[in-house]
Amino acid sequence: MHHFRKLAVAAIAAIAAPCFAAPAIAAEYKSEYTVSTVLPAPFPWGIAADKWVELVKERSQGRINLKIYSNSQLVSGDQTKEFAAMRQGIIDMAVGSTINWSPQVKELNIFSMPFLMPDYAAMDRITQGPVGKELFAILRKRGVEPLGWAENGFRQVTNSKHEIHTPDDLAGLKIRVVGSPLYNDIFTALGANPTQMSWADAKPALTTKAVDGQENPISVFKIAKIATVGQQYMTRWNYVNDPLIFAVNKRVWESFTPEDQKLLRQAAIDAGAVGIKASREGDEAALKEIKAEGVTITELTPQEREAFVKKTRGVYAEWAKKIGPDLVKAAEQAVAQK
Ligand code: X2X
């Protein structure tokens, strides 16, 4: 009986198909789409990416399958090549950090402008307001379709030597920094000795003491067990926050029906919200845990923080020109709004 009904449905569908516009059947979809990320679950980054995969599968009744490739493995560990690979179609999709894409999309350096964003609310006014819109329009022009935001988190500097209260405390410290040259400039201006390397190389470099310090969100520090490689001092200076963007290669995007494009976008927005919550709550929880593990957390007085701001104003002014003065002004206005 059941078998017969299935056959009957199939027969009716076969007859009916040519008469209707059947969008879900019309497009040639891949059996699986590659999604590049750096940090897997339980990092908030991986939580956001996994949620996207899950929601897309569920809402498309299994028609659209995304597969996560973490640790930048699709670009041989070089996270700064992720954007180019996605644009070229070597990678179908990515949930990527604005830092890692900024070597190709200089405007994304806006989030790495030192001490621009004081808190989460300011960050949200940037991503959810005119600046976020403008950044998405820029990405669209560069060959990828951006869908939504997630978050790595406010980045804190850590080291193995001593507490950092003043720029002088950073003098001569070898600090592993991420892919954007802006980070080299910030740490150079502060008197440190920055060295750019991939995440894949960072922990080994900390372990062998090839570098003295690094900077990453609290939740990343905790989950990657950075305290166990001798990073005993963290200064909570909230100098930048590192948002993540869900995006799809343009040709891949155009192969989806409008209904499925809507589905992919809404799933990214919903997964992003889950990831942002995990990042923000994760930072708070992780802070308590790393304190219990014996890491010294240095909180700066407003005056102490101001000394770091002052030392990086030159870098800020120089990079405002590179990013685009109008975009930087719009971001500053969003911060000031309240
Ligand atoms: O490399 C890093 O520090 C990381 C994992 O935070 C990014 O990909 C930006």
Residues whose N, C-alpha, C, O or C-beta is under 5 A from the ligand:
A	BS01	X2X	V38 S97 I99 V178 W199 E215 N216
